[in-house]
Structure formats: structure tokens, C-alpha cells
Amino acid sequence: MHHLFLDESGDHSLAHIDAGYPVFVLGGILVADDSTLEGIEQAVAAFKRDFFGNADIVLHTADITRNRQGFESLADPGTRDRFHCRLNALLAALEFSVVACVIRKRALLERHGGLAVDPYMLSLGIVVERFCFELVGSGPQGRILVERRNERLDRELTIAWDVLRLNGTRYVRPEVRRRRIAALEFATKATGGAGLEIADLVVTPLGRWIAGMPPKPHLDIVRSKLRRGPKGDWEGAGLVVLPKESGRGPLRNTRPRQV
């Protein structure tokens, strides 16, 4: 079974645009099979035990940045440097690829105004498409695990997922999506395992990069893990940034030919 662990960074609402972080990111990591996932779980647990003496600590970007929830020791600059050095080595060694969609919210509004597609719905379709492209053959082969947030946001995601089930995505017919992806499930970072923790670590660096902000220490590692297309390029295959400079892209409710 292939696994896609999803997380988000930023606010998907177009009614509010944070000048300090004017993007929305939905993305995460692709893990090829159950044995690879087991290896990731073991490696992440070993990293936590070795560095913190506690495998129960949850890797979370906000907590790491603010030195809280078990990361208080990172307030010391030397400890923080050692942590990021070790974390970079861990991420580089783990077997996964990154897929993400970054929405430049202000540009989306300026170009399409009230006709703009909701950033969550838009980015979910993009990411699910890339997951479907990874899956071939017959029978459900993929599972999507998303971080549980709150009742309203989870309900919005469920509605978006139901729309994809009925209509498919821009390039994938609904029956193909249903055949290739067995389920979308919710979990917290504490219960969803290392996959959700690593997903959390990859989305914010991409958002900050596209927004032109100072980079996170592991940005280069994240970029090296971006899913590649048939020609070896990640643009459009592992990372999609919308709206595109050309003005083309799935930003309205158009329906091109699906596969």
C-alpha cells in the first residue's frame, strides 16, 4: 500500500491574507510501501530517543520554532544547531518523496476575484492528482492520512474530498481516483505516526521559499526530495505553484479532458 501523509501551512481563506505569510500550502510525503513506512517509523523514533531521550515527543514545526512542548532545550543556540544538523541527516536518509501545492493567495485574488477556486479545494485536487499518477494497476493501492484539526476544518476537508470523489480532478476521472485510492483518513500527529510529523516538517519550508522569506534550515533537503516527473524535473510533478505566471492553470471550474 502506498501512503500519502498530508499537512498544511497557512490559512486557506481568501477573505484574510497575512502580509507576513501570504501563501497557503497543502502537501506532504509519499511513502512507497508498508515496509518503507516501518523503516521511517523506526528511524524517527531512534532519532527522538537519541536526541531527547524520549520517543513520545512529537516533531512539530511550530513547537520547534518556539522552543516548547519538549523542545525547550533548543533555546540554546548550540543545541539548536546540533538538532538541525541531526534532523537534516535524518530527513536526507529517509525514503520518501515530497509533493505539494503552494497557492499565492493575493495573486489568485487579483487574477480571478470572486471566481477564484477555494485554495484548499484547488490544492487538494493538485496533490491527489500527483498521488494518482504514482499508482498504477488495478485495485485500491493508495491511502491518504491527513492531520485532524477541528470539527469545522475537518468538515470542510471532507466536503472537498467528496467533491473529488464525484467529479474527479482536472486530469483524473472520478472512477480512476476511486480505483486507485482506498481511503482518506484523519489522525492527530500523536496518533498518525512519523509520516504526519515529517509532512509537517516539509510544508512550511516550501511556503516560506515561495513567499520569499528566510529559509528553514532543511529547505535544501526538502527540495531534493520533491517528486520528479518522467524527465527528472520536479516543477509540476512534485511542486505546483499557483497561479502560474503564464495565467494558465486549474483556477476556475473548467473541465479539460481527464484520463
PyRosetta script that sets phi, psi and omega in degrees:
from pyrosetta import init, pose_from_sequence

init()
pose = pose_from_sequence("MHHLFLDESGDHSLAHIDAGYPVFVLGGILVADDSTLEGIEQAVAAFKRDFFGNADIVLHTADITRNRQGFESLADPGTRDRFHCRLNALLAALEFSVVACVIRKRALLERHGGLAVDPYMLSLGIVVERFCFELVGSGPQGRILVERRNERLDRELTIAWDVLRLNGTRYVRPEVRRRRIAALEFATKATGGAGLEIADLVVTPLGRWIAGMPPKPHLDIVRSKLRRGPKGDWEGAGLVVLPKESGRGPLRNTRPRQV")
pose.set_psi(1, 128.4)
pose.set_omega(1, 172.9)
pose.set_phi(2, -79.9)
pose.set_psi(2, 149.4)
pose.set_omega(2, -178.6)
pose.set_phi(3, -127.3)
pose.set_psi(3, 138.1)
pose.set_omega(3, 171.1)
pose.set_phi(4, -122.4)
pose.set_psi(4, 117.0)
pose.set_omega(4, 178.0)
pose.set_phi(5, -102.3)
pose.set_psi(5, 122.1)
pose.set_omega(5, -172.7)
pose.set_phi(6, -113.3)
pose.set_psi(6, 143.3)
pose.set_omega(6, 171.6)
pose.set_phi(7, -145.0)
pose.set_psi(7, 172.4)
pose.set_omega(7, -178.4)
pose.set_phi(8, -132.2)
pose.set_psi(8, 162.7)
pose.set_omega(8, 177.5)
pose.set_phi(9, -141.9)
pose.set_psi(9, 126.1)
pose.set_omega(9, -177.8)
pose.set_phi(10, 92.9)
pose.set_psi(10, 177.5)
pose.set_omega(10, -177.1)
pose.set_phi(11, -101.5)
pose.set_psi(11, 130.1)
pose.set_omega(11, -177.7)
pose.set_phi(12, -83.6)
pose.set_psi(12, -4.3)
pose.set_omega(12, -178.8)
pose.set_phi(13, -70.4)
pose.set_psi(13, 134.0)
pose.set_omega(13, 174.3)
pose.set_phi(14, -86.5)
pose.set_psi(14, -8.6)
pose.set_omega(14, 178.1)
pose.set_phi(15, -77.1)
pose.set_psi(15, -17.6)
pose.set_omega(15, 179.7)
pose.set_phi(16, -135.9)
pose.set_psi(16, 125.3)
pose.set_omega(16, 178.0)
pose.set_phi(17, -123.3)
pose.set_psi(17, 115.7)
pose.set_omega(17, 179.2)
pose.set_phi(18, -75.6)
pose.set_psi(18, 117.0)
pose.set_omega(18, -178.3)
pose.set_phi(19, -60.7)
pose.set_psi(19, -27.4)
pose.set_omega(19, -179.9)
pose.set_phi(20, -81.5)
pose.set_psi(20, -17.9)
pose.set_omega(20, -179.8)
pose.set_phi(21, -152.9)
pose.set_psi(21, 76.8)
pose.set_omega(21, -170.2)
pose.set_phi(22, -85.9)
pose.set_psi(22, 29.4)
pose.set_omega(22, -178.2)
pose.set_phi(23, -126.9)
pose.set_psi(23, 160.2)
pose.set_omega(23, 169.7)
pose.set_phi(24, -123.9)
pose.set_psi(24, 134.2)
pose.set_omega(24, -179.4)
pose.set_phi(25, -123.7)
pose.set_psi(25, 130.0)
pose.set_omega(25, 167.5)
pose.set_phi(26, -122.3)
pose.set_psi(26, 124.9)
pose.set_omega(26, -178.5)
pose.set_phi(27, -173.6)
pose.set_psi(27, -173.4)
pose.set_omega(27, -178.8)
pose.set_phi(28, 170.5)
pose.set_psi(28, -150.3)
pose.set_omega(28, -174.1)
pose.set_phi(29, -123.8)
pose.set_psi(29, 145.0)
pose.set_omega(29, 174.3)
pose.set_phi(30, -102.4)
pose.set_psi(30, 128.1)
pose.set_omega(30, 177.3)
pose.set_phi(31, -119.4)
pose.set_psi(31, 128.9)
pose.set_omega(31, -166.3)
pose.set_phi(32, -70.7)
pose.set_psi(32, -32.4)
pose.set_omega(32, -176.0)
pose.set_phi(33, -161.9)
pose.set_psi(33, 175.1)
pose.set_omega(33, -175.4)
pose.set_phi(34, -65.6)
pose.set_psi(34, -37.8)
pose.set_omega(34, -178.5)
pose.set_phi(35, -68.4)
pose.set_psi(35, -37.4)
pose.set_omega(35, 176.0)
pose.set_phi(36, -64.9)
pose.set_psi(36, -40.2)
pose.set_omega(36, 177.7)
pose.set_phi(37, -62.8)
pose.set_psi(37, -40.9)
pose.set_omega(37, 177.8)
pose.set_phi(38, -61.4)
pose.set_psi(38, -40.1)
pose.set_omega(38, 177.6)
pose.set_phi(39, -63.6)
pose.set_psi(39, -38.9)
pose.set_omega(39, 176.9)
pose.set_phi(40, -63.6)
pose.set_psi(40, -44.8)
pose.set_omega(40, 179.6)
pose.set_phi(41, -58.8)
pose.set_psi(41, -45.3)
pose.set_omega(41, -178.3)
pose.set_phi(42, -66.4)
pose.set_psi(42, -41.7)
pose.set_omega(42, -177.8)
pose.set_phi(43, -68.0)
pose.set_psi(43, -40.7)
pose.set_omega(43, 179.9)
pose.set_phi(44, -67.5)
pose.set_psi(44, -41.8)
pose.set_omega(44, 177.9)
pose.set_phi(45, -61.9)
pose.set_psi(45, -41.3)
pose.set_omega(45, 179.1)
pose.set_phi(46, -64.6)
pose.set_psi(46, -39.9)
pose.set_omega(46, 177.6)
pose.set_phi(47, -60.6)
pose.set_psi(47, -45.5)
pose.set_omega(47, -179.5)
pose.set_phi(48, -64.5)
pose.set_psi(48, -44.4)
pose.set_omega(48, -179.9)
pose.set_phi(49, -63.3)
pose.set_psi(49, -40.7)
pose.set_omega(49, -176.3)
pose.set_phi(50, -70.2)
pose.set_psi(50, -39.9)
pose.set_omega(50, -174.6)
pose.set_phi(51, -88.5)
pose.set_psi(51, -39.0)
pose.set_omega(51, -174.5)
pose.set_phi(52, -111.3)
pose.set_psi(52, -11.8)
pose.set_omega(52, -176.1)
pose.set_phi(53, 72.6)
pose.set_psi(53, 18.2)
pose.set_omega(53, -174.6)
pose.set_phi(54, -154.8)
pose.set_psi(54, 112.0)
pose.set_omega(54, -179.7)
pose.set_phi(55, -78.6)
pose.set_psi(55, -8.5)
pose.set_omega(55, -178.1)
pose.set_phi(56, -84.6)
pose.set_psi(56, -12.5)
pose.set_omega(56, 178.5)
pose.set_phi(57, -62.6)
pose.set_psi(57, 142.2)
pose.set_omega(57, -175.8)
pose.set_phi(58, -105.1)
pose.set_psi(58, 121.8)
pose.set_omega(58, 177.5)
pose.set_phi(59, -70.2)
pose.set_psi(59, 116.1)
pose.set_omega(59, -175.3)
pose.set_phi(60, -143.7)
pose.set_psi(60, 122.9)
pose.set_omega(60, -174.3)
pose.set_phi(61, -53.5)
pose.set_psi(61, -46.2)
pose.set_omega(61, -177.6)
pose.set_phi(62, -62.2)
pose.set_psi(62, -40.9)
pose.set_omega(62, -179.4)
pose.set_phi(63, -71.0)
pose.set_psi(63, -38.6)
pose.set_omega(63, 177.6)
pose.set_phi(64, -63.6)
pose.set_psi(64, -42.9)
pose.set_omega(64, -179.0)
pose.set_phi(65, -65.0)
pose.set_psi(65, -37.0)
pose.set_omega(65, -173.9)
pose.set_phi(66, -99.9)
pose.set_psi(66, 6.9)
pose.set_omega(66, 176.6)
pose.set_phi(67, 55.7)
pose.set_psi(67, 51.8)
pose.set_omega(67, -176.9)
pose.set_phi(68, -137.0)
pose.set_psi(68, 174.2)
pose.set_omega(68, 176.0)
pose.set_phi(69, 53.9)
pose.set_psi(69, 45.8)
pose.set_omega(69, 178.4)
pose.set_phi(70, 100.1)
pose.set_psi(70, -9.3)
pose.set_omega(70, -178.9)
pose.set_phi(71, -105.1)
pose.set_psi(71, 21.0)
pose.set_omega(71, -178.5)
pose.set_phi(72, -58.8)
pose.set_psi(72, -31.4)
pose.set_omega(72, -178.7)
pose.set_phi(73, -64.6)
pose.set_psi(73, -18.8)
pose.set_omega(73, -178.8)
pose.set_phi(74, -74.4)
pose.set_psi(74, -5.2)
pose.set_omega(74, 174.5)
pose.set_phi(75, -64.8)
pose.set_psi(75, -24.1)
pose.set_omega(75, 175.0)
pose.set_phi(76, -78.8)
pose.set_psi(76, 122.3)
pose.set_omega(76, -175.6)
pose.set_phi(77, -56.6)
pose.set_psi(77, -39.4)
pose.set_omega(77, 179.9)
pose.set_phi(78, -65.4)
pose.set_psi(78, -42.2)
pose.set_omega(78, 178.3)
pose.set_phi(79, -65.1)
pose.set_psi(79, -40.4)
pose.set_omega(79, 179.0)
pose.set_phi(80, -63.1)
pose.set_psi(80, -42.8)
pose.set_omega(80, 178.7)
pose.set_phi(81, -61.6)
pose.set_psi(81, -43.5)
pose.set_omega(81, 179.3)
pose.set_phi(82, -64.5)
pose.set_psi(82, -39.8)
pose.set_omega(82, 179.5)
pose.set_phi(83, -60.1)
pose.set_psi(83, -49.4)
pose.set_omega(83, -177.1)
pose.set_phi(84, -67.9)
pose.set_psi(84, -32.9)
pose.set_omega(84, 175.8)
pose.set_phi(85, -63.1)
pose.set_psi(85, -45.1)
pose.set_omega(85, 179.8)
pose.set_phi(86, -69.3)
pose.set_psi(86, -39.9)
pose.set_omega(86, 179.5)
pose.set_phi(87, -64.5)
pose.set_psi(87, -42.6)
pose.set_omega(87, 177.4)
pose.set_phi(88, -58.6)
pose.set_psi(88, -43.2)
pose.set_omega(88, 179.6)
pose.set_phi(89, -63.8)
pose.set_psi(89, -39.8)
pose.set_omega(89, 178.6)
pose.set_phi(90, -63.1)
pose.set_psi(90, -50.4)
pose.set_omega(90, -177.9)
pose.set_phi(91, -61.5)
pose.set_psi(91, -39.2)
pose.set_omega(91, -179.9)
pose.set_phi(92, -64.7)
pose.set_psi(92, -34.0)
pose.set_omega(92, -175.4)
pose.set_phi(93, -81.9)
pose.set_psi(93, -25.3)
pose.set_omega(93, -175.5)
pose.set_phi(94, -72.3)
pose.set_psi(94, 147.7)
pose.set_omega(94, -178.9)
pose.set_phi(95, -94.7)
pose.set_psi(95, 98.2)
pose.set_omega(95, 174.1)
pose.set_phi(96, -159.3)
pose.set_psi(96, 163.2)
pose.set_omega(96, 171.6)
pose.set_phi(97, -122.8)
pose.set_psi(97, 158.0)
pose.set_omega(97, -175.1)
pose.set_phi(98, -107.9)
pose.set_psi(98, 137.3)
pose.set_omega(98, 173.2)
pose.set_phi(99, -134.6)
pose.set_psi(99, 136.1)
pose.set_omega(99, -176.3)
pose.set_phi(100, -158.3)
pose.set_psi(100, 156.1)
pose.set_omega(100, 172.4)
pose.set_phi(101, -126.4)
pose.set_psi(101, 127.3)
pose.set_omega(101, 177.8)
pose.set_phi(102, -110.7)
pose.set_psi(102, 125.5)
pose.set_omega(102, 178.8)
pose.set_phi(103, -104.0)
pose.set_psi(103, 121.2)
pose.set_omega(103, 172.9)
pose.set_phi(104, -85.7)
pose.set_psi(104, 97.6)
pose.set_omega(104, -166.8)
pose.set_phi(105, -63.2)
pose.set_psi(105, -42.5)
pose.set_omega(105, -178.3)
pose.set_phi(106, -64.5)
pose.set_psi(106, -43.1)
pose.set_omega(106, 178.8)
pose.set_phi(107, -64.8)
pose.set_psi(107, -36.7)
pose.set_omega(107, 178.3)
pose.set_phi(108, -62.8)
pose.set_psi(108, -44.8)
pose.set_omega(108, 179.2)
pose.set_phi(109, -67.2)
pose.set_psi(109, -42.4)
pose.set_omega(109, -178.9)
pose.set_phi(110, -63.0)
pose.set_psi(110, -34.4)
pose.set_omega(110, -176.7)
pose.set_phi(111, -82.8)
pose.set_psi(111, -35.3)
pose.set_omega(111, -171.5)
pose.set_phi(112, -125.8)
pose.set_psi(112, -9.5)
pose.set_omega(112, 176.5)
pose.set_phi(113, 53.7)
pose.set_psi(113, -132.2)
pose.set_omega(113, -177.8)
pose.set_phi(114, -69.1)
pose.set_psi(114, -11.8)
pose.set_omega(114, 178.7)
pose.set_phi(115, -87.0)
pose.set_psi(115, -5.8)
pose.set_omega(115, -176.8)
pose.set_phi(116, -64.0)
pose.set_psi(116, 138.3)
pose.set_omega(116, 175.6)
pose.set_phi(117, -71.2)
pose.set_psi(117, 144.0)
pose.set_omega(117, 176.8)
pose.set_phi(118, -55.2)
pose.set_psi(118, 130.1)
pose.set_omega(118, -176.9)
pose.set_phi(119, -56.1)
pose.set_psi(119, -35.0)
pose.set_omega(119, 179.6)
pose.set_phi(120, -68.0)
pose.set_psi(120, -46.4)
pose.set_omega(120, 180.0)
pose.set_phi(121, -62.9)
pose.set_psi(121, -41.8)
pose.set_omega(121, -179.5)
pose.set_phi(122, -63.1)
pose.set_psi(122, -49.2)
pose.set_omega(122, -177.2)
pose.set_phi(123, -71.6)
pose.set_psi(123, -34.6)
pose.set_omega(123, 177.9)
pose.set_phi(124, -61.7)
pose.set_psi(124, -43.3)
pose.set_omega(124, 178.0)
pose.set_phi(125, -60.6)
pose.set_psi(125, -40.9)
pose.set_omega(125, 179.8)
pose.set_phi(126, -63.4)
pose.set_psi(126, -47.8)
pose.set_omega(126, -176.3)
pose.set_phi(127, -68.2)
pose.set_psi(127, -41.2)
pose.set_omega(127, 178.8)
pose.set_phi(128, -63.5)
pose.set_psi(128, -39.3)
pose.set_omega(128, 175.4)
pose.set_phi(129, -55.6)
pose.set_psi(129, -49.0)
pose.set_omega(129, -178.2)
pose.set_phi(130, -63.3)
pose.set_psi(130, -34.0)
pose.set_omega(130, 176.5)
pose.set_phi(131, -66.9)
pose.set_psi(131, -43.1)
pose.set_omega(131, 178.7)
pose.set_phi(132, -61.8)
pose.set_psi(132, -36.6)
pose.set_omega(132, 179.5)
pose.set_phi(133, -64.2)
pose.set_psi(133, -25.0)
pose.set_omega(133, 178.5)
pose.set_phi(134, -76.9)
pose.set_psi(134, -20.7)
pose.set_omega(134, -171.0)
pose.set_phi(135, -104.8)
pose.set_psi(135, 127.1)
pose.set_omega(135, 178.6)
pose.set_phi(136, -131.9)
pose.set_psi(136, 161.0)
pose.set_omega(136, -179.8)
pose.set_phi(137, 98.7)
pose.set_psi(137, -168.4)
pose.set_omega(137, -175.8)
pose.set_phi(138, -109.3)
pose.set_psi(138, 153.4)
pose.set_omega(138, 177.7)
pose.set_phi(139, 86.0)
pose.set_psi(139, 151.2)
pose.set_omega(139, 178.8)
pose.set_phi(140, -59.2)
pose.set_psi(140, 127.0)
pose.set_omega(140, -177.6)
pose.set_phi(141, -124.8)
pose.set_psi(141, -7.9)
pose.set_omega(141, -173.9)
pose.set_phi(142, -126.0)
pose.set_psi(142, 149.4)
pose.set_omega(142, 178.1)
pose.set_phi(143, -135.0)
pose.set_psi(143, 135.1)
pose.set_omega(143, 178.3)
pose.set_phi(144, -111.6)
pose.set_psi(144, 128.7)
pose.set_omega(144, 177.1)
pose.set_phi(145, -117.9)
pose.set_psi(145, 125.2)
pose.set_omega(145, -176.3)
pose.set_phi(146, -119.8)
pose.set_psi(146, 144.7)
pose.set_omega(146, 178.4)
pose.set_phi(147, -67.5)
pose.set_psi(147, 131.7)
pose.set_omega(147, 174.5)
pose.set_phi(148, -74.0)
pose.set_psi(148, 134.2)
pose.set_omega(148, -177.3)
pose.set_phi(149, -116.2)
pose.set_psi(149, -90.9)
pose.set_omega(149, 173.4)
pose.set_phi(150, -136.2)
pose.set_psi(150, 172.4)
pose.set_omega(150, -172.0)
pose.set_phi(151, -58.7)
pose.set_psi(151, -43.6)
pose.set_omega(151, -177.7)
pose.set_phi(152, -66.1)
pose.set_psi(152, -48.5)
pose.set_omega(152, -178.0)
pose.set_phi(153, -66.6)
pose.set_psi(153, -37.9)
pose.set_omega(153, 177.8)
pose.set_phi(154, -66.6)
pose.set_psi(154, -35.7)
pose.set_omega(154, 177.5)
pose.set_phi(155, -66.5)
pose.set_psi(155, -40.2)
pose.set_omega(155, 177.4)
pose.set_phi(156, -61.8)
pose.set_psi(156, -40.7)
pose.set_omega(156, 178.3)
pose.set_phi(157, -66.7)
pose.set_psi(157, -40.7)
pose.set_omega(157, 178.9)
pose.set_phi(158, -61.0)
pose.set_psi(158, -40.7)
pose.set_omega(158, 177.9)
pose.set_phi(159, -63.9)
pose.set_psi(159, -44.7)
pose.set_omega(159, 178.4)
pose.set_phi(160, -60.3)
pose.set_psi(160, -41.1)
pose.set_omega(160, 178.7)
pose.set_phi(161, -65.2)
pose.set_psi(161, -39.8)
pose.set_omega(161, 178.3)
pose.set_phi(162, -63.5)
pose.set_psi(162, -37.4)
pose.set_omega(162, 177.0)
pose.set_phi(163, -63.0)
pose.set_psi(163, -42.1)
pose.set_omega(163, 177.9)
pose.set_phi(164, -65.0)
pose.set_psi(164, -36.9)
pose.set_omega(164, 178.9)
pose.set_phi(165, -62.1)
pose.set_psi(165, -37.2)
pose.set_omega(165, -176.3)
pose.set_phi(166, -83.9)
pose.set_psi(166, -39.1)
pose.set_omega(166, -171.3)
pose.set_phi(167, -108.1)
pose.set_psi(167, -12.5)
pose.set_omega(167, -172.7)
pose.set_phi(168, 73.9)
pose.set_psi(168, -165.9)
pose.set_omega(168, 177.9)
pose.set_phi(169, -113.6)
pose.set_psi(169, -170.2)
pose.set_omega(169, -177.1)
pose.set_phi(170, -60.3)
pose.set_psi(170, -36.8)
pose.set_omega(170, -175.4)
pose.set_phi(171, -122.7)
pose.set_psi(171, 3.6)
pose.set_omega(171, -178.4)
pose.set_phi(172, -127.2)
pose.set_psi(172, 122.6)
pose.set_omega(172, 179.8)
pose.set_phi(173, -66.4)
pose.set_psi(173, 152.3)
pose.set_omega(173, -176.6)
pose.set_phi(174, -60.0)
pose.set_psi(174, -36.3)
pose.set_omega(174, -179.2)
pose.set_phi(175, -68.6)
pose.set_psi(175, -31.9)
pose.set_omega(175, 176.4)
pose.set_phi(176, -68.1)
pose.set_psi(176, -44.7)
pose.set_omega(176, 178.5)
pose.set_phi(177, -60.4)
pose.set_psi(177, -43.8)
pose.set_omega(177, -179.8)
pose.set_phi(178, -65.8)
pose.set_psi(178, -35.0)
pose.set_omega(178, -178.7)
pose.set_phi(179, -72.4)
pose.set_psi(179, -32.7)
pose.set_omega(179, -173.5)
pose.set_phi(180, -92.9)
pose.set_psi(180, -27.7)
pose.set_omega(180, -176.8)
pose.set_phi(181, -114.4)
pose.set_psi(181, 118.6)
pose.set_omega(181, -175.1)
pose.set_phi(182, -72.4)
pose.set_psi(182, -41.3)
pose.set_omega(182, -173.1)
pose.set_phi(183, -164.8)
pose.set_psi(183, 157.1)
pose.set_omega(183, 165.9)
pose.set_phi(184, -114.7)
pose.set_psi(184, 126.2)
pose.set_omega(184, -175.3)
pose.set_phi(185, -125.5)
pose.set_psi(185, 155.2)
pose.set_omega(185, 177.4)
pose.set_phi(186, -108.1)
pose.set_psi(186, 146.2)
pose.set_omega(186, 174.3)
pose.set_phi(187, -158.6)
pose.set_psi(187, 158.9)
pose.set_omega(187, 172.0)
pose.set_phi(188, -85.3)
pose.set_psi(188, 165.9)
pose.set_omega(188, 176.9)
pose.set_phi(189, -61.6)
pose.set_psi(189, -34.0)
pose.set_omega(189, -178.1)
pose.set_phi(190, -69.1)
pose.set_psi(190, -31.3)
pose.set_omega(190, -177.5)
pose.set_phi(191, -104.0)
pose.set_psi(191, -16.6)
pose.set_omega(191, -176.4)
pose.set_phi(192, -83.8)
pose.set_psi(192, -7.3)
pose.set_omega(192, 175.5)
pose.set_phi(193, 82.3)
pose.set_psi(193, -172.2)
pose.set_omega(193, -173.3)
pose.set_phi(194, -63.8)
pose.set_psi(194, -27.9)
pose.set_omega(194, -179.0)
pose.set_phi(195, -58.2)
pose.set_psi(195, -46.4)
pose.set_omega(195, 178.9)
pose.set_phi(196, -69.2)
pose.set_psi(196, -33.6)
pose.set_omega(196, 178.7)
pose.set_phi(197, -65.8)
pose.set_psi(197, -43.9)
pose.set_omega(197, 179.3)
pose.set_phi(198, -67.7)
pose.set_psi(198, -37.6)
pose.set_omega(198, 176.7)
pose.set_phi(199, -57.9)
pose.set_psi(199, -41.6)
pose.set_omega(199, 178.0)
pose.set_phi(200, -61.0)
pose.set_psi(200, -37.7)
pose.set_omega(200, -176.3)
pose.set_phi(201, -72.7)
pose.set_psi(201, -20.7)
pose.set_omega(201, -174.4)
pose.set_phi(202, -96.0)
pose.set_psi(202, -23.5)
pose.set_omega(202, -171.8)
pose.set_phi(203, -76.5)
pose.set_psi(203, -43.2)
pose.set_omega(203, -177.3)
pose.set_phi(204, -64.3)
pose.set_psi(204, -43.0)
pose.set_omega(204, 176.8)
pose.set_phi(205, -56.0)
pose.set_psi(205, -37.0)
pose.set_omega(205, 178.8)
pose.set_phi(206, -68.9)
pose.set_psi(206, -42.0)
pose.set_omega(206, 178.4)
pose.set_phi(207, -62.4)
pose.set_psi(207, -44.2)
pose.set_omega(207, 179.5)
pose.set_phi(208, -64.6)
pose.set_psi(208, -37.7)
pose.set_omega(208, 178.7)
pose.set_phi(209, -61.8)
pose.set_psi(209, -51.1)
pose.set_omega(209, -178.0)
pose.set_phi(210, -66.7)
pose.set_psi(210, -32.6)
pose.set_omega(210, 179.5)
pose.set_phi(211, -78.9)
pose.set_psi(211, -4.0)
pose.set_omega(211, 179.2)
pose.set_phi(212, 76.2)
pose.set_psi(212, 25.7)
pose.set_omega(212, -179.1)
pose.set_phi(213, -92.9)
pose.set_psi(213, 164.3)
pose.set_omega(213, 175.8)
pose.set_phi(214, -55.0)
pose.set_psi(214, 136.9)
pose.set_omega(214, -172.4)
pose.set_phi(215, -76.0)
pose.set_psi(215, 152.3)
pose.set_omega(215, 169.4)
pose.set_phi(216, -72.4)
pose.set_psi(216, 154.6)
pose.set_omega(216, -176.1)
pose.set_phi(217, -59.3)
pose.set_psi(217, -26.1)
pose.set_omega(217, -175.7)
pose.set_phi(218, -106.5)
pose.set_psi(218, 21.0)
pose.set_omega(218, -179.6)
pose.set_phi(219, -58.5)
pose.set_psi(219, -44.8)
pose.set_omega(219, -177.9)
pose.set_phi(220, -62.3)
pose.set_psi(220, -35.8)
pose.set_omega(220, 177.7)
pose.set_phi(221, -65.6)
pose.set_psi(221, -44.4)
pose.set_omega(221, 180.0)
pose.set_phi(222, -61.1)
pose.set_psi(222, -45.1)
pose.set_omega(222, -179.5)
pose.set_phi(223, -64.4)
pose.set_psi(223, -34.2)
pose.set_omega(223, 179.1)
pose.set_phi(224, -68.2)
pose.set_psi(224, -19.9)
pose.set_omega(224, -178.2)
pose.set_phi(225, -94.4)
pose.set_psi(225, -2.1)
pose.set_omega(225, -178.1)
pose.set_phi(226, -58.5)
pose.set_psi(226, 136.6)
pose.set_omega(226, 178.2)
pose.set_phi(227, -56.3)
pose.set_psi(227, 140.5)
pose.set_omega(227, -177.8)
pose.set_phi(228, -108.8)
pose.set_psi(228, 147.7)
pose.set_omega(228, 175.5)
pose.set_phi(229, -86.4)
pose.set_psi(229, -176.4)
pose.set_omega(229, -177.7)
pose.set_phi(230, -58.4)
pose.set_psi(230, -28.5)
pose.set_omega(230, -179.4)
pose.set_phi(231, -93.9)
pose.set_psi(231, 6.2)
pose.set_omega(231, 177.0)
pose.set_phi(232, 86.9)
pose.set_psi(232, 5.3)
pose.set_omega(232, -179.4)
pose.set_phi(233, -98.7)
pose.set_psi(233, 147.8)
pose.set_omega(233, -178.8)
pose.set_phi(234, -94.5)
pose.set_psi(234, -19.8)
pose.set_omega(234, -177.9)
pose.set_phi(235, -66.1)
pose.set_psi(235, 120.8)
pose.set_omega(235, -177.1)
pose.set_phi(236, 88.1)
pose.set_psi(236, -21.2)
pose.set_omega(236, -180.0)
pose.set_phi(237, -101.4)
pose.set_psi(237, -45.1)
pose.set_omega(237, 179.0)
pose.set_phi(238, -108.8)
pose.set_psi(238, -28.6)
pose.set_omega(238, 179.7)
pose.set_phi(239, -136.3)
pose.set_psi(239, 126.5)
pose.set_omega(239, 175.4)
pose.set_phi(240, -119.3)
pose.set_psi(240, 127.1)
pose.set_omega(240, 177.6)
pose.set_phi(241, -113.7)
pose.set_psi(241, 125.3)
pose.set_omega(241, -178.1)
pose.set_phi(242, -128.1)
pose.set_psi(242, 147.2)
pose.set_omega(242, -1.5)
pose.set_phi(243, -73.6)
pose.set_psi(243, 152.2)
pose.set_omega(243, 178.4)
pose.set_phi(244, -72.8)
pose.set_psi(244, 152.5)
pose.set_omega(244, -179.3)
pose.set_phi(245, -61.5)
pose.set_psi(245, -30.4)
pose.set_omega(245, -178.2)
pose.set_phi(246, -72.7)
pose.set_psi(246, -14.3)
pose.set_omega(246, -177.6)
pose.set_phi(247, 88.6)
pose.set_psi(247, -5.7)
pose.set_omega(247, 178.0)
pose.set_phi(248, -96.3)
pose.set_psi(248, 154.0)
pose.set_omega(248, 178.3)
pose.set_phi(249, 146.5)
pose.set_psi(249, 164.9)
pose.set_omega(249, -174.3)
pose.set_phi(250, -79.0)
pose.set_psi(250, 67.0)
pose.set_omega(250, -174.9)
pose.set_phi(251, -105.0)
pose.set_psi(251, -10.8)
pose.set_omega(251, 176.3)
pose.set_phi(252, -121.3)
pose.set_psi(252, 177.1)
pose.set_omega(252, -179.2)
pose.set_phi(253, -84.6)
pose.set_psi(253, 54.5)
pose.set_omega(253, 176.6)
pose.set_phi(254, -86.2)
pose.set_psi(254, 163.6)
pose.set_omega(254, -177.9)
pose.set_phi(255, -135.2)
pose.set_psi(255, 84.5)
pose.set_omega(255, 174.6)
pose.set_phi(256, -72.4)
pose.set_psi(256, 177.4)
pose.set_omega(256, -179.3)
pose.set_phi(257, -66.0)
pose.set_psi(257, 135.1)
pose.set_omega(257, 178.9)
pose.set_phi(258, -103.6)
pose.set_psi(258, 163.7)
pose.set_omega(258, 177.5)
pose.set_phi(259, -116.0)
pose.dump_pdb("model.pdb")
